[in-house]
Amino acid sequence: MEEKNMTYREVRLQEDDIRCHNQERADIRFQDGGLRHIQGASCYQVVRGAKNPAISPEGRGVTYNHAPMLAWFNGKFVLEYLGGPSGEHEPPSAAFVVFSEDGKHWGKPVEAFAPIELPSAPYCGPGKEAISGDTLPCIVHHRMGFYTSSSGRLLVMTFYGFSPDRHMAPNNGYGAGRAVREIYSDFTFSPVYWLRCNERAGYSRETAKVYPWYEESEDMEFVEACRELLKNRLVTQQWWEEERLDAEFFTRSGGRALSYYTLPSGRVMGVFKDSLTSWSDDGGETWSPLKKSASIVTASGKVWGQRTPDGRYALVYNPSPDGAHRWPLAMQTGDNGIDFYGLAALVPEISPCRYEGKLKNLGAQYVRGITEANQKPEDQAMWITYSVNKEDIWVCRVPVPAEMVCREMVVDDLSQINEEKLNQIWNFYVPSWGEAALVKDEEGRQWLSLSDRDPWQRTRAMRMIKPGSRVEIVLELRVTQVSRQPAAVMLQDGSGQNPVIILFRPDGKLALRCGGADRVLGDYLLDRPLTMEITADAVENRAWIKAEGQGVRGILEGETAFAASVEQIERVLFVTKYYLPFQNLEINGKKGDIGNLPRADEPIPETGFNISRLEERSVWE
C-alpha cells in the first residue's frame, strides 16, 4: 500500500517496532473497557490489604501493597511484592514473599526484606536539605524480583531507595543498593546480602553495613549464582531505572520497567512503560534506540510481553492514556511477536479502593508474568500478577490459546466436570474472603460453590455461551445463604451490558430487575435445588423466566423487558452481590484524600449459592 493512500493511523502503525492493531478500543467508563473477555481467564486475590493488624495478612496493618513479581519454583508459585503503611514512598517499607501450590490459595506473607535505615551523611541526591537526622529510612522498590541460576538456585531481590521528602521517587538513581537472598528448595531463606551498592549515590560496603556483601557468604554456589546474574546483561538491564548513575554497568540508558521476550530469530523485543520499545540482536549487549509505539495506547502503568505456552505471543497492559485510572487490564495476542490483535479484558471489574493513601492510582496495574529466564508451570496457561488500587495483590490465570467467543452450544454438567476442564472454560474472580470451588453435598453430589463475606468485594463466575439473538438456557441452582445484598444471575452481551437480571434477595424473594425496580416472582428456599429456564430474545427485547423444584414455592413464572438493548447474548454471569459502589473516572486516588470505606476490615455474613448445570437448549443467531 502506498503511503499516499494510507490513513494517518496506518502510517504511524508502520513506524512502530511493536504494532497493536486495535480494531477494538477500551471504553474506560467501564472497568473492563466494555471489551470481550478471554474465555477461562480467572483472577484470584493473593493479598487483601487491611488496616487492622489482627486480620492483615502480614500482621501489621499494611494497606499499601504494590509491584508484585511472580516466579515458579520447585512445584510452587512464588510471589514478591512491596508493602508500606498507607501510601507510596512512606516508611517503614518492606518486601514480602508468599507461596502457593495452585495459584488460587496462598499462604501468609513472609517478610523477605525488612525495613532498614542507613546513615544519611553519604546521601548525595535531591532533597538532602529535607533530612534532619543521622539516619534515613529506606523505601523498598524493585523492577525485578527473581532469577533462577543455571544451577537451579532461586534468587529473590529488591532495591532500597530513598524519598527524603516523602514525595521523591526512590528509583531516581540515588538509592542505597540492591539486596539479594536465596529461596531454598524447602522454601526457607538464606541470609540477606548486598548484591550491588550505589557507590555513585554515596553508598558502599563501608557506608551500608546493615547487610554483608554477597561474596562474604560461605555458600559458594550462592555466590556463583549471584555472579552469574551480574554477568547477564539482558536480565540486569531491568535495574537501570534504580541504578541509572552507573552508566558503565548498563548496555543502554533509559526505559523504565523493561519486559522482554525472544523471537525465534534470536531478536529480543523490549517493551517499557509509556509505550516505549527497543530491540536487541545480541542478547542485550546493544539495543536499538528507544521508540514510542503509538499503537500501544497506555500511560505510566507497566506493559508485559511474553511468549505463551502455545507458541504465540501476548501483550498485557492498560489500554488507556489515563494513568490515574488504570483500567481495563487487557491482552492482545499475535503469531510473530511484532503484530498483536484482538484486545480483550482479563480483569472483569475493579473493587473500590478501601483505604486512602498517597499516589494510589486506581485500577489493576503493574502487571508482571514469569520471565522467560525462569522456570514455568506445566499447565497450558499464562500466569500474571498485578496490584489493584495499590492495596491488593492478585494473580490471573489465562488459558491458551486465548479465545474471546464460545463457538459451540454449552452443556455444562458441573456435577460431573473435573477441575482442569472447569478452569479452561469458566471465568472466576475470587477475593481472599470468598471462594469458587467444586464441592460435594451430604448426598455426594458435586456443585460449583460460590461464596463471599467481604463488605466491598464479590465473587464472580462467568460462562461464555454461543452467542445468539434468541437463546434458551437452563440452570440448576441451590442458594445456601444471602446476606446484605441480593445474589444475582445475569445474561450479558459481549460488552458487559446486562439485559436480563435475576435476583435472589435477602428477604427470600426471587425477582427480575429492570429500570431500577424489581418484579417479584415469588419465594425461593435455602439449601434446596431449583431449575430455572430462561428465554431471552434480543429482537423482542424481552425475557421469560420459569423456576420450579424444591428450591421455590410452587412454580414461579414471569416476563420482563430487557434492562438494556443488545444485539446478542453471549455470557451468563453469577455474582454473590448484585451491586458494588465502583469508583469512577471522577475519583482520583493519587491525591490521598478519597477517605476510607466504612468497616472495610469487618467480614460480613456469608452469601453463597451453588450451580450444578448450565445448558443452552437452543440458540438462534
PEZI-V966905 format. One record per pair of residues at least 4 apart in sequence whose ideal C-beta (glycine too) atoms are under 6 Angstrom apart, sorted by the first residue. I is the first residue (numbers start at 1). J is the second residue. D is the distance in whole Angstrom. If there is no record, write none. Layout:
# PEZI-V966905
I:J:D ; I:J:D
This chain:
# PEZI-V966905
1:5:6 ; 1:6:6 ; 6:10:4 ; 6:11:5 ; 12:294:5 ; 13:19:5 ; 13:295:5 ; 16:293:4 ; 16:295:5 ; 17:277:4 ; 17:291:6 ; 18:277:5 ; 18:293:5 ; 19:295:5 ; 19:339:5 ; 20:295:4 ; 20:296:5 ; 20:332:6 ; 20:340:5 ; 21:341:5 ; 22:343:6 ; 24:343:4 ; 26:33:3 ; 26:319:4 ; 26:320:6 ; 26:328:6 ; 27:33:6 ; 27:34:4 ; 28:320:5 ; 30:34:5 ; 31:327:5 ; 31:349:5 ; 31:350:4 ; 32:328:5 ; 32:345:4 ; 32:348:5 ; 32:496:6 ; 33:328:4 ; 33:345:6 ; 34:495:4 ; 35:344:6 ; 35:345:4 ; 36:344:5 ; 36:404:4 ; 36:494:5 ; 37:345:5 ; 38:344:5 ; 38:398:6 ; 38:402:5 ; 39:403:4 ; 39:464:5 ; 40:399:4 ; 40:424:5 ; 40:425:6 ; 41:346:5 ; 41:398:5 ; 41:427:6 ; 42:397:5 ; 42:427:6 ; 42:428:4 ; 43:347:6 ; 43:394:5 ; 43:396:5 ; 43:429:5 ; 44:104:5 ; 44:395:5 ; 44:430:5 ; 45:394:5 ; 45:431:5 ; 45:432:5 ; 46:79:6 ; 46:106:5 ; 46:393:4 ; 46:395:6 ; 47:57:5 ; 47:65:5 ; 47:393:4 ; 48:392:6 ; 48:432:4 ; 49:63:4 ; 49:65:5 ; 49:391:4 ; 49:392:6 ; 50:55:5 ; 50:56:4 ; 50:601:5 ; 51:61:5 ; 51:63:5 ; 51:601:6 ; 52:601:4 ; 53:59:6 ; 53:60:6 ; 53:61:4 ; 55:601:6 ; 56:60:6 ; 56:61:5 ; 56:62:6 ; 57:108:6 ; 57:109:5 ; 58:62:6 ; 58:96:6 ; 58:109:5 ; 62:83:4 ; 63:86:5 ; 63:355:4 ; 63:391:5 ; 64:84:4 ; 64:86:6 ; 64:87:6 ; 64:357:5 ; 64:390:6 ; 65:81:6 ; 65:83:5 ; 65:391:6 ; 65:393:5 ; 66:82:6 ; 66:387:5 ; 66:390:5 ; 67:82:5 ; 67:366:6 ; 68:79:6 ; 68:81:4 ; 68:385:4 ; 68:387:6 ; 68:393:5 ; 69:80:5 ; 69:145:3 ; 69:368:5 ; 70:79:5 ; 70:368:6 ; 70:370:5 ; 70:385:4 ; 71:78:4 ; 71:146:4 ; 71:374:5 ; 72:77:6 ; 72:370:6 ; 72:375:5 ; 72:376:6 ; 72:377:5 ; 73:78:5 ; 73:154:5 ; 74:185:5 ; 76:99:5 ; 76:101:6 ; 77:100:5 ; 77:103:5 ; 78:99:6 ; 79:98:5 ; 79:385:6 ; 80:95:6 ; 80:97:5 ; 80:145:4 ; 80:156:6 ; 81:96:6 ; 81:393:5 ; 82:95:5 ; 82:140:5 ; 83:94:6 ; 83:96:6 ; 84:90:5 ; 84:93:5 ; 85:90:6 ; 86:357:4 ; 87:357:3 ; 87:358:3 ; 87:592:6 ; 88:358:6 ; 88:359:4 ; 89:139:6 ; 89:163:4 ; 89:166:6 ; 91:137:4 ; 92:115:4 ; 93:115:6 ; 93:139:5 ; 93:140:4 ; 94:111:6 ; 94:114:6 ; 94:115:5 ; 95:112:5 ; 95:113:4 ; 95:140:5 ; 95:158:4 ; 96:109:4 ; 96:111:6 ; 97:110:5 ; 97:112:4 ; 98:106:5 ; 98:107:6 ; 98:109:5 ; 99:107:5 ; 99:187:6 ; 100:106:4 ; 103:395:6 ; 103:397:6 ; 112:156:6 ; 113:158:5 ; 113:179:6 ; 116:138:5 ; 116:210:5 ; 117:135:4 ; 117:137:5 ; 118:136:6 ; 118:176:5 ; 118:208:6 ; 120:131:5 ; 120:134:6 ; 120:135:6 ; 120:136:4 ; 122:202:4 ; 122:203:6 ; 122:207:4 ; 123:128:6 ; 123:202:6 ; 124:202:4 ; 125:174:3 ; 127:164:4 ; 127:165:5 ; 127:168:5 ; 130:164:4 ; 130:165:4 ; 131:136:6 ; 131:164:5 ; 136:162:6 ; 138:160:4 ; 138:176:6 ; 139:161:5 ; 139:163:5 ; 139:170:4 ; 140:158:5 ; 141:159:5 ; 141:161:5 ; 141:170:5 ; 141:171:5 ; 142:158:4 ; 142:159:5 ; 143:238:5 ; 143:241:6 ; 143:257:5 ; 144:238:4 ; 146:156:6 ; 146:374:6 ; 147:155:5 ; 147:229:5 ; 148:154:5 ; 148:374:5 ; 148:375:6 ; 149:153:4 ; 149:225:4 ; 149:228:5 ; 151:221:6 ; 153:182:6 ; 153:225:4 ; 154:183:5 ; 155:180:5 ; 155:182:6 ; 155:225:6 ; 156:183:6 ; 157:178:6 ; 157:180:4 ; 158:179:6 ; 159:175:6 ; 159:178:5 ; 159:242:5 ; 160:175:6 ; 160:176:5 ; 161:170:3 ; 161:171:6 ; 161:175:3 ; 162:170:6 ; 162:175:6 ; 163:168:5 ; 163:170:5 ; 170:175:6 ; 171:241:5 ; 171:242:5 ; 173:244:4 ; 173:245:5 ; 174:201:4 ; 175:198:6 ; 175:242:6 ; 176:198:6 ; 176:203:4 ; 176:208:5 ; 177:194:5 ; 177:196:5 ; 177:197:4 ; 177:198:5 ; 177:203:6 ; 178:195:5 ; 178:196:5 ; 179:192:5 ; 179:194:6 ; 179:211:6 ; 180:193:6 ; 180:195:4 ; 181:189:5 ; 181:190:5 ; 181:192:5 ; 182:190:4 ; 182:222:5 ; 184:188:5 ; 192:211:5 ; 193:211:6 ; 193:212:6 ; 193:214:4 ; 194:211:5 ; 194:213:5 ; 195:214:5 ; 195:226:6 ; 197:203:5 ; 197:204:5 ; 197:208:6 ; 198:203:5 ; 198:243:6 ; 199:204:5 ; 200:245:4 ; 200:246:6 ; 201:245:6 ; 203:207:5 ; 203:208:5 ; 205:213:5 ; 212:216:4 ; 214:226:5 ; 215:223:6 ; 217:222:5 ; 217:223:6 ; 232:236:6 ; 233:251:5 ; 233:284:4 ; 233:285:6 ; 234:283:6 ; 234:284:3 ; 235:373:6 ; 237:258:6 ; 237:284:6 ; 238:258:5 ; 239:243:5 ; 240:244:6 ; 240:250:5 ; 241:256:5 ; 251:284:6 ; 251:285:6 ; 252:287:4 ; 254:290:5 ; 255:272:4 ; 255:276:6 ; 255:290:6 ; 256:272:6 ; 256:273:4 ; 257:272:6 ; 257:273:5 ; 257:302:5 ; 258:270:5 ; 258:272:6 ; 259:271:5 ; 259:304:5 ; 259:305:5 ; 260:268:5 ; 260:270:5 ; 261:269:6 ; 261:305:5 ; 261:306:5 ; 261:307:5 ; 262:268:5 ; 263:267:5 ; 263:337:5 ; 267:279:6 ; 267:281:5 ; 268:280:5 ; 269:279:5 ; 269:337:6 ; 270:278:5 ; 271:277:5 ; 271:303:5 ; 271:305:5 ; 272:276:4 ; 273:300:6 ; 275:292:5 ; 275:293:5 ; 275:296:4 ; 275:298:6 ; 276:290:5 ; 276:292:6 ; 277:291:5 ; 277:293:5 ; 278:287:5 ; 278:288:5 ; 278:290:5 ; 279:288:5 ; 280:284:5 ; 280:287:5 ; 282:286:6 ; 297:319:5 ; 298:317:5 ; 298:318:5 ; 299:321:5 ; 299:323:3 ; 300:323:4 ; 301:318:4 ; 301:326:5 ; 301:365:5 ; 302:366:5 ; 302:367:6 ; 303:317:4 ; 304:316:4 ; 304:367:5 ; 304:368:6 ; 304:369:5 ; 305:315:5 ; 306:314:6 ; 306:369:5 ; 307:313:6 ; 308:312:5 ; 308:314:5 ; 308:382:5 ; 308:400:5 ; 309:380:5 ; 309:400:6 ; 310:400:4 ; 310:401:5 ; 312:333:6 ; 312:335:6 ; 313:334:5 ; 313:337:4 ; 314:331:6 ; 314:333:5 ; 315:332:5 ; 315:340:5 ; 316:331:5 ; 316:367:5 ; 316:384:6 ; 318:326:5 ; 319:330:5 ; 324:361:6 ; 324:588:5 ; 324:590:6 ; 325:362:5 ; 325:363:6 ; 325:585:6 ; 326:361:5 ; 326:363:3 ; 326:365:4 ; 327:350:5 ; 327:363:4 ; 328:345:5 ; 329:346:5 ; 329:347:4 ; 329:364:4 ; 330:343:5 ; 330:345:5 ; 331:344:6 ; 331:346:5 ; 332:340:4 ; 332:342:6 ; 332:343:5 ; 333:402:5 ; 334:339:5 ; 334:340:4 ; 344:404:5 ; 346:396:5 ; 347:364:4 ; 348:429:5 ; 350:363:6 ; 351:456:6 ; 351:457:4 ; 352:456:6 ; 352:581:6 ; 352:583:5 ; 353:362:6 ; 353:389:4 ; 353:589:5 ; 354:456:6 ; 354:597:5 ; 354:600:4 ; 355:391:6 ; 355:596:5 ; 356:592:6 ; 356:594:5 ; 356:595:5 ; 356:596:6 ; 357:592:6 ; 358:592:4 ; 359:590:5 ; 360:389:6 ; 360:390:5 ; 360:589:4 ; 361:590:6 ; 362:389:5 ; 362:583:6 ; 362:589:5 ; 364:386:5 ; 364:388:5 ; 365:387:6 ; 366:386:6 ; 366:387:5 ; 367:384:5 ; 367:386:4 ; 368:385:6 ; 369:384:5 ; 370:374:6 ; 370:376:6 ; 381:397:5 ; 381:398:6 ; 381:399:5 ; 382:398:4 ; 383:397:6 ; 384:396:5 ; 385:395:5 ; 386:394:6 ; 387:393:6 ; 388:392:4 ; 388:394:6 ; 399:424:5 ; 406:464:4 ; 406:465:6 ; 406:466:5 ; 409:466:5 ; 409:616:4 ; 409:619:6 ; 410:465:5 ; 410:616:5 ; 411:615:5 ; 412:614:5 ; 413:613:6 ; 414:448:5 ; 414:611:6 ; 414:612:5 ; 415:445:6 ; 415:446:5 ; 415:612:5 ; 417:421:5 ; 417:422:5 ; 419:438:6 ; 422:426:5 ; 426:463:6 ; 427:462:4 ; 428:436:5 ; 428:461:6 ; 429:460:4 ; 430:434:5 ; 430:436:5 ; 430:459:6 ; 431:454:5 ; 431:457:4 ; 433:453:5 ; 433:454:4 ; 433:603:6 ; 434:452:3 ; 434:459:4 ; 435:451:5 ; 436:450:5 ; 436:459:6 ; 436:461:6 ; 437:449:6 ; 438:446:6 ; 439:447:6 ; 439:449:4 ; 440:444:6 ; 440:446:5 ; 441:445:5 ; 447:610:4 ; 447:612:5 ; 448:611:4 ; 449:610:5 ; 450:459:5 ; 450:461:6 ; 450:576:6 ; 450:609:6 ; 451:606:5 ; 451:608:3 ; 452:458:6 ; 452:459:4 ; 452:576:4 ; 453:603:4 ; 453:604:6 ; 453:606:4 ; 455:599:6 ; 455:604:5 ; 456:597:6 ; 456:600:6 ; 458:575:5 ; 458:576:5 ; 458:577:4 ; 459:576:5 ; 460:575:5 ; 461:574:5 ; 462:571:6 ; 462:573:5 ; 463:572:5 ; 463:614:6 ; 464:571:6 ; 465:616:5 ; 466:619:5 ; 467:568:4 ; 467:570:4 ; 468:568:6 ; 468:619:4 ; 468:620:5 ; 468:621:6 ; 469:538:5 ; 469:539:6 ; 469:568:5 ; 469:620:6 ; 470:537:5 ; 470:620:4 ; 471:536:5 ; 471:569:5 ; 471:619:5 ; 472:535:5 ; 472:617:4 ; 472:618:5 ; 473:534:5 ; 473:616:6 ; 474:533:5 ; 474:615:5 ; 474:617:6 ; 475:532:5 ; 475:614:6 ; 476:531:5 ; 476:612:4 ; 476:613:4 ; 477:530:6 ; 477:611:6 ; 478:529:5 ; 478:610:5 ; 479:504:5 ; 479:526:6 ; 479:609:4 ; 480:527:6 ; 480:608:4 ; 480:609:6 ; 481:606:6 ; 481:608:5 ; 482:487:5 ; 482:504:6 ; 482:506:5 ; 482:607:5 ; 483:604:6 ; 483:605:4 ; 483:607:4 ; 485:577:4 ; 485:578:6 ; 486:503:4 ; 486:504:6 ; 486:505:5 ; 486:578:5 ; 487:504:5 ; 487:576:5 ; 487:607:6 ; 487:609:5 ; 488:503:5 ; 488:575:5 ; 488:578:4 ; 489:502:4 ; 489:574:6 ; 490:498:5 ; 490:501:5 ; 490:573:5 ; 491:500:4 ; 491:536:5 ; 491:569:5 ; 492:496:6 ; 492:498:6 ; 492:571:4 ; 492:573:6 ; 493:497:5 ; 493:566:4 ; 493:568:6 ; 494:570:5 ; 497:564:4 ; 497:566:5 ; 498:563:6 ; 499:562:4 ; 499:563:6 ; 499:564:5 ; 499:566:5 ; 500:536:5 ; 500:543:5 ; 501:513:4 ; 501:563:6 ; 503:511:5 ; 503:513:5 ; 503:578:6 ; 504:524:6 ; 505:509:5 ; 505:511:6 ; 508:523:5 ; 509:520:5 ; 510:521:5 ; 510:522:6 ; 510:524:5 ; 510:556:6 ; 511:518:4 ; 511:520:5 ; 512:519:5 ; 512:558:6 ; 512:560:4 ; 513:518:6 ; 514:560:5 ; 514:561:6 ; 514:563:5 ; 521:556:4 ; 521:558:5 ; 522:553:6 ; 522:556:4 ; 523:553:4 ; 524:551:6 ; 524:552:5 ; 525:551:5 ; 528:550:4 ; 528:551:4 ; 529:549:6 ; 529:550:6 ; 529:551:5 ; 530:547:6 ; 530:549:4 ; 530:551:3 ; 530:552:5 ; 531:548:6 ; 531:549:5 ; 532:547:5 ; 533:546:5 ; 534:545:5 ; 535:544:5 ; 536:543:4 ; 536:569:5 ; 537:542:6 ; 538:566:5 ; 538:568:6 ; 541:562:4 ; 541:565:6 ; 542:559:6 ; 542:561:6 ; 543:560:5 ; 544:559:5 ; 545:558:6 ; 546:557:5 ; 547:552:5 ; 547:556:4 ; 548:555:5 ; 552:556:5 ; 576:607:5 ; 583:587:4 ; 589:594:5
